[in-house]
């Protein structure tokens, strides 16, 4: 189906970039997606499967797939990888206990053949909470400096207020137009 969508987009002269939004459950993935879409907080429940929405920034079209992050669903993430140009990894900056799990999932994704050309935006969400880790702490824990074969960027944000989200989307947009 991804190739059909890509083909249809080229017929209509519109370049659409596929983005997958992943992360552990309760990181803020759906909240971020709907903040992009409607610029407001939408109260969500755990995503079973995926939500998909089109986001447009300065004539650049992104098809964003928000994929459920519960442990039982993570093994299905790879079914969404085909034709993915961008990965948005959402991290709950207060969830120190599961940062190792996040790191394992990140490196599992990066090793997948279908994502070999994908760029990665890491949203360090919940920066408004006083016990949140900084982007530097998260970057060090995830050993982001070891990622040499994928462009990546880490952006602190707050999904509830929208703070930091536009800066992250602008980084993705700059990567899309550079390619």
Chimera marker file (.cmm) of the C-alpha trace (Angstrom):
<marker_set name="trace">
<marker id="1" x="0.000" y="0.000" z="0.000" r="1" g="1" b="0" radius="0.5"/>
<marker id="2" x="2.882" y="2.389" z="0.722" r="1" g="1" b="0" radius="0.5"/>
<marker id="3" x="4.059" y="2.216" z="-2.888" r="1" g="1" b="0" radius="0.5"/>
<marker id="4" x="0.531" y="2.957" z="-4.113" r="1" g="1" b="0" radius="0.5"/>
<marker id="5" x="0.350" y="6.068" z="-1.911" r="1" g="1" b="0" radius="0.5"/>
<marker id="6" x="3.813" y="7.157" z="-3.126" r="1" g="1" b="0" radius="0.5"/>
<marker id="7" x="2.785" y="6.586" z="-6.753" r="1" g="1" b="0" radius="0.5"/>
<marker id="8" x="-0.455" y="8.542" z="-6.279" r="1" g="1" b="0" radius="0.5"/>
<marker id="9" x="1.450" y="11.412" z="-4.671" r="1" g="1" b="0" radius="0.5"/>
<marker id="10" x="3.858" y="11.628" z="-7.613" r="1" g="1" b="0" radius="0.5"/>
<marker id="11" x="0.910" y="11.563" z="-10.063" r="1" g="1" b="0" radius="0.5"/>
<marker id="12" x="-0.632" y="14.527" z="-8.277" r="1" g="1" b="0" radius="0.5"/>
<marker id="13" x="2.746" y="16.256" z="-8.099" r="1" g="1" b="0" radius="0.5"/>
<marker id="14" x="2.918" y="16.234" z="-4.331" r="1" g="1" b="0" radius="0.5"/>
<marker id="15" x="5.910" y="14.767" z="-2.532" r="1" g="1" b="0" radius="0.5"/>
<marker id="16" x="4.827" y="13.118" z="0.680" r="1" g="1" b="0" radius="0.5"/>
<marker id="17" x="7.335" y="11.980" z="3.287" r="1" g="1" b="0" radius="0.5"/>
<marker id="18" x="6.502" y="8.995" z="5.486" r="1" g="1" b="0" radius="0.5"/>
<marker id="19" x="7.192" y="9.465" z="9.184" r="1" g="1" b="0" radius="0.5"/>
<marker id="20" x="6.718" y="6.874" z="11.916" r="1" g="1" b="0" radius="0.5"/>
<marker id="21" x="6.204" y="8.085" z="15.477" r="1" g="1" b="0" radius="0.5"/>
<marker id="22" x="7.398" y="5.451" z="17.926" r="1" g="1" b="0" radius="0.5"/>
<marker id="23" x="8.261" y="5.199" z="21.583" r="1" g="1" b="0" radius="0.5"/>
<marker id="24" x="7.204" y="3.356" z="24.692" r="1" g="1" b="0" radius="0.5"/>
<marker id="25" x="3.627" y="3.567" z="25.904" r="1" g="1" b="0" radius="0.5"/>
<marker id="26" x="2.708" y="6.809" z="27.677" r="1" g="1" b="0" radius="0.5"/>
<marker id="27" x="5.601" y="8.778" z="26.123" r="1" g="1" b="0" radius="0.5"/>
<marker id="28" x="3.263" y="11.273" z="24.427" r="1" g="1" b="0" radius="0.5"/>
<marker id="29" x="3.247" y="10.104" z="20.786" r="1" g="1" b="0" radius="0.5"/>
<marker id="30" x="-0.458" y="10.652" z="20.080" r="1" g="1" b="0" radius="0.5"/>
<marker id="31" x="-0.497" y="13.910" z="22.020" r="1" g="1" b="0" radius="0.5"/>
<marker id="32" x="2.364" y="15.184" z="19.836" r="1" g="1" b="0" radius="0.5"/>
<marker id="33" x="0.645" y="14.048" z="16.616" r="1" g="1" b="0" radius="0.5"/>
<marker id="34" x="-2.576" y="15.847" z="17.487" r="1" g="1" b="0" radius="0.5"/>
<marker id="35" x="-0.702" y="18.917" z="18.738" r="1" g="1" b="0" radius="0.5"/>
<marker id="36" x="0.844" y="19.101" z="15.209" r="1" g="1" b="0" radius="0.5"/>
<marker id="37" x="-2.529" y="18.551" z="13.578" r="1" g="1" b="0" radius="0.5"/>
<marker id="38" x="-4.833" y="20.765" z="15.633" r="1" g="1" b="0" radius="0.5"/>
<marker id="39" x="-2.468" y="22.812" z="17.779" r="1" g="1" b="0" radius="0.5"/>
<marker id="40" x="-4.363" y="21.726" z="20.866" r="1" g="1" b="0" radius="0.5"/>
<marker id="41" x="-4.225" y="19.016" z="23.509" r="1" g="1" b="0" radius="0.5"/>
<marker id="42" x="-6.379" y="16.007" z="22.686" r="1" g="1" b="0" radius="0.5"/>
<marker id="43" x="-6.932" y="13.573" z="25.536" r="1" g="1" b="0" radius="0.5"/>
<marker id="44" x="-5.979" y="10.166" z="24.235" r="1" g="1" b="0" radius="0.5"/>
<marker id="45" x="-6.145" y="6.580" z="25.370" r="1" g="1" b="0" radius="0.5"/>
<marker id="46" x="-3.461" y="3.980" z="24.612" r="1" g="1" b="0" radius="0.5"/>
<marker id="47" x="-3.110" y="3.508" z="20.849" r="1" g="1" b="0" radius="0.5"/>
<marker id="48" x="-3.876" y="-0.008" z="19.683" r="1" g="1" b="0" radius="0.5"/>
<marker id="49" x="-2.449" y="-0.281" z="16.167" r="1" g="1" b="0" radius="0.5"/>
<marker id="50" x="-1.824" y="3.155" z="14.695" r="1" g="1" b="0" radius="0.5"/>
<marker id="51" x="-3.179" y="6.621" z="13.956" r="1" g="1" b="0" radius="0.5"/>
<marker id="52" x="-2.228" y="8.256" z="10.668" r="1" g="1" b="0" radius="0.5"/>
<marker id="53" x="-2.505" y="11.938" z="9.786" r="1" g="1" b="0" radius="0.5"/>
<marker id="54" x="-1.118" y="14.280" z="7.142" r="1" g="1" b="0" radius="0.5"/>
<marker id="55" x="0.837" y="17.272" z="8.450" r="1" g="1" b="0" radius="0.5"/>
<marker id="56" x="1.930" y="20.063" z="6.085" r="1" g="1" b="0" radius="0.5"/>
<marker id="57" x="4.786" y="22.439" z="6.892" r="1" g="1" b="0" radius="0.5"/>
<marker id="58" x="5.731" y="25.051" z="4.277" r="1" g="1" b="0" radius="0.5"/>
<marker id="59" x="4.347" y="22.962" z="1.388" r="1" g="1" b="0" radius="0.5"/>
<marker id="60" x="6.167" y="19.843" z="2.614" r="1" g="1" b="0" radius="0.5"/>
<marker id="61" x="3.719" y="17.013" z="3.243" r="1" g="1" b="0" radius="0.5"/>
<marker id="62" x="4.334" y="14.437" z="5.947" r="1" g="1" b="0" radius="0.5"/>
<marker id="63" x="2.268" y="11.291" z="6.365" r="1" g="1" b="0" radius="0.5"/>
<marker id="64" x="2.693" y="10.600" z="10.080" r="1" g="1" b="0" radius="0.5"/>
<marker id="65" x="2.063" y="7.144" z="11.494" r="1" g="1" b="0" radius="0.5"/>
<marker id="66" x="1.648" y="7.153" z="15.280" r="1" g="1" b="0" radius="0.5"/>
<marker id="67" x="2.257" y="3.554" z="16.330" r="1" g="1" b="0" radius="0.5"/>
<marker id="68" x="1.164" y="2.033" z="19.639" r="1" g="1" b="0" radius="0.5"/>
<marker id="69" x="4.038" y="1.600" z="22.111" r="1" g="1" b="0" radius="0.5"/>
<marker id="70" x="2.788" y="-1.044" z="24.528" r="1" g="1" b="0" radius="0.5"/>
<marker id="71" x="5.220" y="-3.924" z="24.925" r="1" g="1" b="0" radius="0.5"/>
<marker id="72" x="2.921" y="-6.366" z="23.110" r="1" g="1" b="0" radius="0.5"/>
<marker id="73" x="2.737" y="-4.048" z="20.082" r="1" g="1" b="0" radius="0.5"/>
<marker id="74" x="6.437" y="-3.230" z="19.678" r="1" g="1" b="0" radius="0.5"/>
<marker id="75" x="7.105" y="-6.455" z="17.779" r="1" g="1" b="0" radius="0.5"/>
<marker id="76" x="4.733" y="-5.161" z="15.053" r="1" g="1" b="0" radius="0.5"/>
<marker id="77" x="6.562" y="-1.861" z="14.508" r="1" g="1" b="0" radius="0.5"/>
<marker id="78" x="8.579" y="-3.339" z="11.632" r="1" g="1" b="0" radius="0.5"/>
<marker id="79" x="5.378" y="-3.780" z="9.579" r="1" g="1" b="0" radius="0.5"/>
<marker id="80" x="5.307" y="0.032" z="9.282" r="1" g="1" b="0" radius="0.5"/>
<marker id="81" x="8.968" y="0.486" z="8.232" r="1" g="1" b="0" radius="0.5"/>
<marker id="82" x="8.586" y="0.176" z="4.449" r="1" g="1" b="0" radius="0.5"/>
<marker id="83" x="9.203" y="3.545" z="2.681" r="1" g="1" b="0" radius="0.5"/>
<marker id="84" x="9.824" y="5.346" z="5.987" r="1" g="1" b="0" radius="0.5"/>
<marker id="85" x="12.056" y="8.418" z="5.611" r="1" g="1" b="0" radius="0.5"/>
<marker id="86" x="11.831" y="9.709" z="9.183" r="1" g="1" b="0" radius="0.5"/>
<marker id="87" x="11.563" y="8.196" z="12.630" r="1" g="1" b="0" radius="0.5"/>
<marker id="88" x="10.269" y="10.340" z="15.468" r="1" g="1" b="0" radius="0.5"/>
<marker id="89" x="11.220" y="8.620" z="18.705" r="1" g="1" b="0" radius="0.5"/>
<marker id="90" x="9.259" y="10.080" z="21.617" r="1" g="1" b="0" radius="0.5"/>
<marker id="91" x="10.773" y="9.664" z="25.064" r="1" g="1" b="0" radius="0.5"/>
<marker id="92" x="9.167" y="10.377" z="28.424" r="1" g="1" b="0" radius="0.5"/>
<marker id="93" x="12.006" y="12.400" z="29.971" r="1" g="1" b="0" radius="0.5"/>
<marker id="94" x="10.849" y="11.448" z="33.475" r="1" g="1" b="0" radius="0.5"/>
<marker id="95" x="10.867" y="7.665" z="32.831" r="1" g="1" b="0" radius="0.5"/>
<marker id="96" x="14.416" y="6.761" z="33.876" r="1" g="1" b="0" radius="0.5"/>
<marker id="97" x="13.422" y="3.153" z="34.608" r="1" g="1" b="0" radius="0.5"/>
<marker id="98" x="12.575" y="2.381" z="30.979" r="1" g="1" b="0" radius="0.5"/>
<marker id="99" x="15.300" y="4.350" z="29.180" r="1" g="1" b="0" radius="0.5"/>
<marker id="100" x="17.296" y="1.146" z="28.659" r="1" g="1" b="0" radius="0.5"/>
<marker id="101" x="14.264" y="-0.407" z="26.920" r="1" g="1" b="0" radius="0.5"/>
<marker id="102" x="13.995" y="2.699" z="24.728" r="1" g="1" b="0" radius="0.5"/>
<marker id="103" x="17.677" y="2.408" z="23.799" r="1" g="1" b="0" radius="0.5"/>
<marker id="104" x="17.236" y="-1.269" z="22.881" r="1" g="1" b="0" radius="0.5"/>
<marker id="105" x="14.220" y="-0.464" z="20.694" r="1" g="1" b="0" radius="0.5"/>
<marker id="106" x="16.073" y="2.416" z="19.005" r="1" g="1" b="0" radius="0.5"/>
<marker id="107" x="19.073" y="0.305" z="18.045" r="1" g="1" b="0" radius="0.5"/>
<marker id="108" x="16.822" y="-2.554" z="16.914" r="1" g="1" b="0" radius="0.5"/>
<marker id="109" x="15.090" y="-0.104" z="14.533" r="1" g="1" b="0" radius="0.5"/>
<marker id="110" x="18.358" y="1.348" z="13.262" r="1" g="1" b="0" radius="0.5"/>
<marker id="111" x="19.588" y="-2.164" z="12.410" r="1" g="1" b="0" radius="0.5"/>
<marker id="112" x="16.507" y="-2.865" z="10.280" r="1" g="1" b="0" radius="0.5"/>
<marker id="113" x="17.216" y="-2.871" z="6.546" r="1" g="1" b="0" radius="0.5"/>
<marker id="114" x="14.044" y="-0.931" z="5.667" r="1" g="1" b="0" radius="0.5"/>
<marker id="115" x="15.186" y="1.994" z="7.861" r="1" g="1" b="0" radius="0.5"/>
<marker id="116" x="18.784" y="2.210" z="6.619" r="1" g="1" b="0" radius="0.5"/>
<marker id="117" x="18.147" y="5.636" z="5.014" r="1" g="1" b="0" radius="0.5"/>
<marker id="118" x="15.867" y="7.047" z="7.718" r="1" g="1" b="0" radius="0.5"/>
<marker id="119" x="16.651" y="10.207" z="9.678" r="1" g="1" b="0" radius="0.5"/>
<marker id="120" x="15.803" y="10.242" z="13.389" r="1" g="1" b="0" radius="0.5"/>
<marker id="121" x="14.241" y="12.969" z="15.484" r="1" g="1" b="0" radius="0.5"/>
<marker id="122" x="14.204" y="12.233" z="19.192" r="1" g="1" b="0" radius="0.5"/>
<marker id="123" x="11.609" y="14.212" z="21.116" r="1" g="1" b="0" radius="0.5"/>
<marker id="124" x="12.590" y="14.376" z="24.808" r="1" g="1" b="0" radius="0.5"/>
<marker id="125" x="9.018" y="14.965" z="25.963" r="1" g="1" b="0" radius="0.5"/>
<marker id="126" x="7.730" y="16.167" z="29.342" r="1" g="1" b="0" radius="0.5"/>
<marker id="127" x="10.536" y="18.706" z="29.791" r="1" g="1" b="0" radius="0.5"/>
<marker id="128" x="8.077" y="20.764" z="31.862" r="1" g="1" b="0" radius="0.5"/>
<marker id="129" x="8.286" y="18.216" z="34.691" r="1" g="1" b="0" radius="0.5"/>
<marker id="130" x="10.836" y="19.066" z="37.376" r="1" g="1" b="0" radius="0.5"/>
<marker id="131" x="12.246" y="15.513" z="37.555" r="1" g="1" b="0" radius="0.5"/>
<marker id="132" x="12.823" y="15.289" z="33.785" r="1" g="1" b="0" radius="0.5"/>
<marker id="133" x="16.234" y="14.409" z="32.361" r="1" g="1" b="0" radius="0.5"/>
<marker id="134" x="17.880" y="16.969" z="30.086" r="1" g="1" b="0" radius="0.5"/>
<marker id="135" x="18.424" y="16.313" z="26.387" r="1" g="1" b="0" radius="0.5"/>
<marker id="136" x="22.162" y="15.970" z="27.135" r="1" g="1" b="0" radius="0.5"/>
<marker id="137" x="21.519" y="13.264" z="29.765" r="1" g="1" b="0" radius="0.5"/>
<marker id="138" x="19.185" y="11.389" z="27.415" r="1" g="1" b="0" radius="0.5"/>
<marker id="139" x="21.609" y="11.735" z="24.510" r="1" g="1" b="0" radius="0.5"/>
<marker id="140" x="24.425" y="10.298" z="26.611" r="1" g="1" b="0" radius="0.5"/>
<marker id="141" x="22.314" y="7.435" z="27.947" r="1" g="1" b="0" radius="0.5"/>
<marker id="142" x="21.125" y="6.515" z="24.436" r="1" g="1" b="0" radius="0.5"/>
<marker id="143" x="24.720" y="6.915" z="23.128" r="1" g="1" b="0" radius="0.5"/>
<marker id="144" x="23.405" y="9.007" z="20.235" r="1" g="1" b="0" radius="0.5"/>
<marker id="145" x="26.948" y="10.100" z="19.357" r="1" g="1" b="0" radius="0.5"/>
<marker id="146" x="27.555" y="6.491" z="18.228" r="1" g="1" b="0" radius="0.5"/>
<marker id="147" x="24.940" y="6.860" z="15.470" r="1" g="1" b="0" radius="0.5"/>
<marker id="148" x="27.039" y="7.678" z="12.403" r="1" g="1" b="0" radius="0.5"/>
<marker id="149" x="24.945" y="6.299" z="9.528" r="1" g="1" b="0" radius="0.5"/>
<marker id="150" x="21.677" y="8.175" z="10.206" r="1" g="1" b="0" radius="0.5"/>
<marker id="151" x="21.162" y="11.925" z="10.556" r="1" g="1" b="0" radius="0.5"/>
<marker id="152" x="19.680" y="12.529" z="14.006" r="1" g="1" b="0" radius="0.5"/>
<marker id="153" x="18.554" y="15.379" z="16.220" r="1" g="1" b="0" radius="0.5"/>
<marker id="154" x="17.320" y="15.463" z="19.811" r="1" g="1" b="0" radius="0.5"/>
<marker id="155" x="14.764" y="18.113" z="20.748" r="1" g="1" b="0" radius="0.5"/>
<marker id="156" x="13.393" y="18.853" z="24.191" r="1" g="1" b="0" radius="0.5"/>
<marker id="157" x="9.639" y="19.392" z="24.131" r="1" g="1" b="0" radius="0.5"/>
<marker id="158" x="6.382" y="19.472" z="26.013" r="1" g="1" b="0" radius="0.5"/>
<marker id="159" x="3.525" y="17.821" z="24.106" r="1" g="1" b="0" radius="0.5"/>
<marker id="160" x="0.917" y="19.537" z="26.281" r="1" g="1" b="0" radius="0.5"/>
<marker id="161" x="2.050" y="23.091" z="25.535" r="1" g="1" b="0" radius="0.5"/>
<marker id="162" x="3.577" y="22.406" z="22.113" r="1" g="1" b="0" radius="0.5"/>
<marker id="163" x="6.908" y="23.870" z="23.210" r="1" g="1" b="0" radius="0.5"/>
<marker id="164" x="9.783" y="22.500" z="21.095" r="1" g="1" b="0" radius="0.5"/>
<marker id="165" x="7.544" y="20.628" z="18.640" r="1" g="1" b="0" radius="0.5"/>
<marker id="166" x="7.802" y="23.115" z="15.771" r="1" g="1" b="0" radius="0.5"/>
<marker id="167" x="11.605" y="23.202" z="16.090" r="1" g="1" b="0" radius="0.5"/>
<marker id="168" x="11.680" y="19.413" z="15.741" r="1" g="1" b="0" radius="0.5"/>
<marker id="169" x="9.333" y="19.446" z="12.753" r="1" g="1" b="0" radius="0.5"/>
<marker id="170" x="11.457" y="22.165" z="11.136" r="1" g="1" b="0" radius="0.5"/>
<marker id="171" x="14.539" y="19.924" z="11.506" r="1" g="1" b="0" radius="0.5"/>
<marker id="172" x="12.664" y="17.113" z="9.709" r="1" g="1" b="0" radius="0.5"/>
<marker id="173" x="11.501" y="19.552" z="7.030" r="1" g="1" b="0" radius="0.5"/>
<marker id="174" x="15.086" y="20.746" z="6.479" r="1" g="1" b="0" radius="0.5"/>
<marker id="175" x="16.216" y="17.104" z="6.108" r="1" g="1" b="0" radius="0.5"/>
<marker id="176" x="13.386" y="16.440" z="3.625" r="1" g="1" b="0" radius="0.5"/>
<marker id="177" x="14.243" y="19.429" z="1.443" r="1" g="1" b="0" radius="0.5"/>
<marker id="178" x="17.998" y="18.709" z="1.639" r="1" g="1" b="0" radius="0.5"/>
<marker id="179" x="17.431" y="15.250" z="0.120" r="1" g="1" b="0" radius="0.5"/>
<link id1="1" id2="2" r="1" g="1" b="0" radius="0.2"/>
<link id1="2" id2="3" r="1" g="1" b="0" radius="0.2"/>
<link id1="3" id2="4" r="1" g="1" b="0" radius="0.2"/>
<link id1="4" id2="5" r="1" g="1" b="0" radius="0.2"/>
<link id1="5" id2="6" r="1" g="1" b="0" radius="0.2"/>
<link id1="6" id2="7" r="1" g="1" b="0" radius="0.2"/>
<link id1="7" id2="8" r="1" g="1" b="0" radius="0.2"/>
<link id1="8" id2="9" r="1" g="1" b="0" radius="0.2"/>
<link id1="9" id2="10" r="1" g="1" b="0" radius="0.2"/>
<link id1="10" id2="11" r="1" g="1" b="0" radius="0.2"/>
<link id1="11" id2="12" r="1" g="1" b="0" radius="0.2"/>
<link id1="12" id2="13" r="1" g="1" b="0" radius="0.2"/>
<link id1="13" id2="14" r="1" g="1" b="0" radius="0.2"/>
<link id1="14" id2="15" r="1" g="1" b="0" radius="0.2"/>
<link id1="15" id2="16" r="1" g="1" b="0" radius="0.2"/>
<link id1="16" id2="17" r="1" g="1" b="0" radius="0.2"/>
<link id1="17" id2="18" r="1" g="1" b="0" radius="0.2"/>
<link id1="18" id2="19" r="1" g="1" b="0" radius="0.2"/>
<link id1="19" id2="20" r="1" g="1" b="0" radius="0.2"/>
<link id1="20" id2="21" r="1" g="1" b="0" radius="0.2"/>
<link id1="21" id2="22" r="1" g="1" b="0" radius="0.2"/>
<link id1="22" id2="23" r="1" g="1" b="0" radius="0.2"/>
<link id1="23" id2="24" r="1" g="1" b="0" radius="0.2"/>
<link id1="24" id2="25" r="1" g="1" b="0" radius="0.2"/>
<link id1="25" id2="26" r="1" g="1" b="0" radius="0.2"/>
<link id1="26" id2="27" r="1" g="1" b="0" radius="0.2"/>
<link id1="27" id2="28" r="1" g="1" b="0" radius="0.2"/>
<link id1="28" id2="29" r="1" g="1" b="0" radius="0.2"/>
<link id1="29" id2="30" r="1" g="1" b="0" radius="0.2"/>
<link id1="30" id2="31" r="1" g="1" b="0" radius="0.2"/>
<link id1="31" id2="32" r="1" g="1" b="0" radius="0.2"/>
<link id1="32" id2="33" r="1" g="1" b="0" radius="0.2"/>
<link id1="33" id2="34" r="1" g="1" b="0" radius="0.2"/>
<link id1="34" id2="35" r="1" g="1" b="0" radius="0.2"/>
<link id1="35" id2="36" r="1" g="1" b="0" radius="0.2"/>
<link id1="36" id2="37" r="1" g="1" b="0" radius="0.2"/>
<link id1="37" id2="38" r="1" g="1" b="0" radius="0.2"/>
<link id1="38" id2="39" r="1" g="1" b="0" radius="0.2"/>
<link id1="39" id2="40" r="1" g="1" b="0" radius="0.2"/>
<link id1="40" id2="41" r="1" g="1" b="0" radius="0.2"/>
<link id1="41" id2="42" r="1" g="1" b="0" radius="0.2"/>
<link id1="42" id2="43" r="1" g="1" b="0" radius="0.2"/>
<link id1="43" id2="44" r="1" g="1" b="0" radius="0.2"/>
<link id1="44" id2="45" r="1" g="1" b="0" radius="0.2"/>
<link id1="45" id2="46" r="1" g="1" b="0" radius="0.2"/>
<link id1="46" id2="47" r="1" g="1" b="0" radius="0.2"/>
<link id1="47" id2="48" r="1" g="1" b="0" radius="0.2"/>
<link id1="48" id2="49" r="1" g="1" b="0" radius="0.2"/>
<link id1="49" id2="50" r="1" g="1" b="0" radius="0.2"/>
<link id1="50" id2="51" r="1" g="1" b="0" radius="0.2"/>
<link id1="51" id2="52" r="1" g="1" b="0" radius="0.2"/>
<link id1="52" id2="53" r="1" g="1" b="0" radius="0.2"/>
<link id1="53" id2="54" r="1" g="1" b="0" radius="0.2"/>
<link id1="54" id2="55" r="1" g="1" b="0" radius="0.2"/>
<link id1="55" id2="56" r="1" g="1" b="0" radius="0.2"/>
<link id1="56" id2="57" r="1" g="1" b="0" radius="0.2"/>
<link id1="57" id2="58" r="1" g="1" b="0" radius="0.2"/>
<link id1="58" id2="59" r="1" g="1" b="0" radius="0.2"/>
<link id1="59" id2="60" r="1" g="1" b="0" radius="0.2"/>
<link id1="60" id2="61" r="1" g="1" b="0" radius="0.2"/>
<link id1="61" id2="62" r="1" g="1" b="0" radius="0.2"/>
<link id1="62" id2="63" r="1" g="1" b="0" radius="0.2"/>
<link id1="63" id2="64" r="1" g="1" b="0" radius="0.2"/>
<link id1="64" id2="65" r="1" g="1" b="0" radius="0.2"/>
<link id1="65" id2="66" r="1" g="1" b="0" radius="0.2"/>
<link id1="66" id2="67" r="1" g="1" b="0" radius="0.2"/>
<link id1="67" id2="68" r="1" g="1" b="0" radius="0.2"/>
<link id1="68" id2="69" r="1" g="1" b="0" radius="0.2"/>
<link id1="69" id2="70" r="1" g="1" b="0" radius="0.2"/>
<link id1="70" id2="71" r="1" g="1" b="0" radius="0.2"/>
<link id1="71" id2="72" r="1" g="1" b="0" radius="0.2"/>
<link id1="72" id2="73" r="1" g="1" b="0" radius="0.2"/>
<link id1="73" id2="74" r="1" g="1" b="0" radius="0.2"/>
<link id1="74" id2="75" r="1" g="1" b="0" radius="0.2"/>
<link id1="75" id2="76" r="1" g="1" b="0" radius="0.2"/>
<link id1="76" id2="77" r="1" g="1" b="0" radius="0.2"/>
<link id1="77" id2="78" r="1" g="1" b="0" radius="0.2"/>
<link id1="78" id2="79" r="1" g="1" b="0" radius="0.2"/>
<link id1="79" id2="80" r="1" g="1" b="0" radius="0.2"/>
<link id1="80" id2="81" r="1" g="1" b="0" radius="0.2"/>
<link id1="81" id2="82" r="1" g="1" b="0" radius="0.2"/>
<link id1="82" id2="83" r="1" g="1" b="0" radius="0.2"/>
<link id1="83" id2="84" r="1" g="1" b="0" radius="0.2"/>
<link id1="84" id2="85" r="1" g="1" b="0" radius="0.2"/>
<link id1="85" id2="86" r="1" g="1" b="0" radius="0.2"/>
<link id1="86" id2="87" r="1" g="1" b="0" radius="0.2"/>
<link id1="87" id2="88" r="1" g="1" b="0" radius="0.2"/>
<link id1="88" id2="89" r="1" g="1" b="0" radius="0.2"/>
<link id1="89" id2="90" r="1" g="1" b="0" radius="0.2"/>
<link id1="90" id2="91" r="1" g="1" b="0" radius="0.2"/>
<link id1="91" id2="92" r="1" g="1" b="0" radius="0.2"/>
<link id1="92" id2="93" r="1" g="1" b="0" radius="0.2"/>
<link id1="93" id2="94" r="1" g="1" b="0" radius="0.2"/>
<link id1="94" id2="95" r="1" g="1" b="0" radius="0.2"/>
<link id1="95" id2="96" r="1" g="1" b="0" radius="0.2"/>
<link id1="96" id2="97" r="1" g="1" b="0" radius="0.2"/>
<link id1="97" id2="98" r="1" g="1" b="0" radius="0.2"/>
<link id1="98" id2="99" r="1" g="1" b="0" radius="0.2"/>
<link id1="99" id2="100" r="1" g="1" b="0" radius="0.2"/>
<link id1="100" id2="101" r="1" g="1" b="0" radius="0.2"/>
<link id1="101" id2="102" r="1" g="1" b="0" radius="0.2"/>
<link id1="102" id2="103" r="1" g="1" b="0" radius="0.2"/>
<link id1="103" id2="104" r="1" g="1" b="0" radius="0.2"/>
<link id1="104" id2="105" r="1" g="1" b="0" radius="0.2"/>
<link id1="105" id2="106" r="1" g="1" b="0" radius="0.2"/>
<link id1="106" id2="107" r="1" g="1" b="0" radius="0.2"/>
<link id1="107" id2="108" r="1" g="1" b="0" radius="0.2"/>
<link id1="108" id2="109" r="1" g="1" b="0" radius="0.2"/>
<link id1="109" id2="110" r="1" g="1" b="0" radius="0.2"/>
<link id1="110" id2="111" r="1" g="1" b="0" radius="0.2"/>
<link id1="111" id2="112" r="1" g="1" b="0" radius="0.2"/>
<link id1="112" id2="113" r="1" g="1" b="0" radius="0.2"/>
<link id1="113" id2="114" r="1" g="1" b="0" radius="0.2"/>
<link id1="114" id2="115" r="1" g="1" b="0" radius="0.2"/>
<link id1="115" id2="116" r="1" g="1" b="0" radius="0.2"/>
<link id1="116" id2="117" r="1" g="1" b="0" radius="0.2"/>
<link id1="117" id2="118" r="1" g="1" b="0" radius="0.2"/>
<link id1="118" id2="119" r="1" g="1" b="0" radius="0.2"/>
<link id1="119" id2="120" r="1" g="1" b="0" radius="0.2"/>
<link id1="120" id2="121" r="1" g="1" b="0" radius="0.2"/>
<link id1="121" id2="122" r="1" g="1" b="0" radius="0.2"/>
<link id1="122" id2="123" r="1" g="1" b="0" radius="0.2"/>
<link id1="123" id2="124" r="1" g="1" b="0" radius="0.2"/>
<link id1="124" id2="125" r="1" g="1" b="0" radius="0.2"/>
<link id1="125" id2="126" r="1" g="1" b="0" radius="0.2"/>
<link id1="126" id2="127" r="1" g="1" b="0" radius="0.2"/>
<link id1="127" id2="128" r="1" g="1" b="0" radius="0.2"/>
<link id1="128" id2="129" r="1" g="1" b="0" radius="0.2"/>
<link id1="129" id2="130" r="1" g="1" b="0" radius="0.2"/>
<link id1="130" id2="131" r="1" g="1" b="0" radius="0.2"/>
<link id1="131" id2="132" r="1" g="1" b="0" radius="0.2"/>
<link id1="132" id2="133" r="1" g="1" b="0" radius="0.2"/>
<link id1="133" id2="134" r="1" g="1" b="0" radius="0.2"/>
<link id1="134" id2="135" r="1" g="1" b="0" radius="0.2"/>
<link id1="135" id2="136" r="1" g="1" b="0" radius="0.2"/>
<link id1="136" id2="137" r="1" g="1" b="0" radius="0.2"/>
<link id1="137" id2="138" r="1" g="1" b="0" radius="0.2"/>
<link id1="138" id2="139" r="1" g="1" b="0" radius="0.2"/>
<link id1="139" id2="140" r="1" g="1" b="0" radius="0.2"/>
<link id1="140" id2="141" r="1" g="1" b="0" radius="0.2"/>
<link id1="141" id2="142" r="1" g="1" b="0" radius="0.2"/>
<link id1="142" id2="143" r="1" g="1" b="0" radius="0.2"/>
<link id1="143" id2="144" r="1" g="1" b="0" radius="0.2"/>
<link id1="144" id2="145" r="1" g="1" b="0" radius="0.2"/>
<link id1="145" id2="146" r="1" g="1" b="0" radius="0.2"/>
<link id1="146" id2="147" r="1" g="1" b="0" radius="0.2"/>
<link id1="147" id2="148" r="1" g="1" b="0" radius="0.2"/>
<link id1="148" id2="149" r="1" g="1" b="0" radius="0.2"/>
<link id1="149" id2="150" r="1" g="1" b="0" radius="0.2"/>
<link id1="150" id2="151" r="1" g="1" b="0" radius="0.2"/>
<link id1="151" id2="152" r="1" g="1" b="0" radius="0.2"/>
<link id1="152" id2="153" r="1" g="1" b="0" radius="0.2"/>
<link id1="153" id2="154" r="1" g="1" b="0" radius="0.2"/>
<link id1="154" id2="155" r="1" g="1" b="0" radius="0.2"/>
<link id1="155" id2="156" r="1" g="1" b="0" radius="0.2"/>
<link id1="156" id2="157" r="1" g="1" b="0" radius="0.2"/>
<link id1="157" id2="158" r="1" g="1" b="0" radius="0.2"/>
<link id1="158" id2="159" r="1" g="1" b="0" radius="0.2"/>
<link id1="159" id2="160" r="1" g="1" b="0" radius="0.2"/>
<link id1="160" id2="161" r="1" g="1" b="0" radius="0.2"/>
<link id1="161" id2="162" r="1" g="1" b="0" radius="0.2"/>
<link id1="162" id2="163" r="1" g="1" b="0" radius="0.2"/>
<link id1="163" id2="164" r="1" g="1" b="0" radius="0.2"/>
<link id1="164" id2="165" r="1" g="1" b="0" radius="0.2"/>
<link id1="165" id2="166" r="1" g="1" b="0" radius="0.2"/>
<link id1="166" id2="167" r="1" g="1" b="0" radius="0.2"/>
<link id1="167" id2="168" r="1" g="1" b="0" radius="0.2"/>
<link id1="168" id2="169" r="1" g="1" b="0" radius="0.2"/>
<link id1="169" id2="170" r="1" g="1" b="0" radius="0.2"/>
<link id1="170" id2="171" r="1" g="1" b="0" radius="0.2"/>
<link id1="171" id2="172" r="1" g="1" b="0" radius="0.2"/>
<link id1="172" id2="173" r="1" g="1" b="0" radius="0.2"/>
<link id1="173" id2="174" r="1" g="1" b="0" radius="0.2"/>
<link id1="174" id2="175" r="1" g="1" b="0" radius="0.2"/>
<link id1="175" id2="176" r="1" g="1" b="0" radius="0.2"/>
<link id1="176" id2="177" r="1" g="1" b="0" radius="0.2"/>
<link id1="177" id2="178" r="1" g="1" b="0" radius="0.2"/>
<link id1="178" id2="179" r="1" g="1" b="0" radius="0.2"/>
</marker_set>
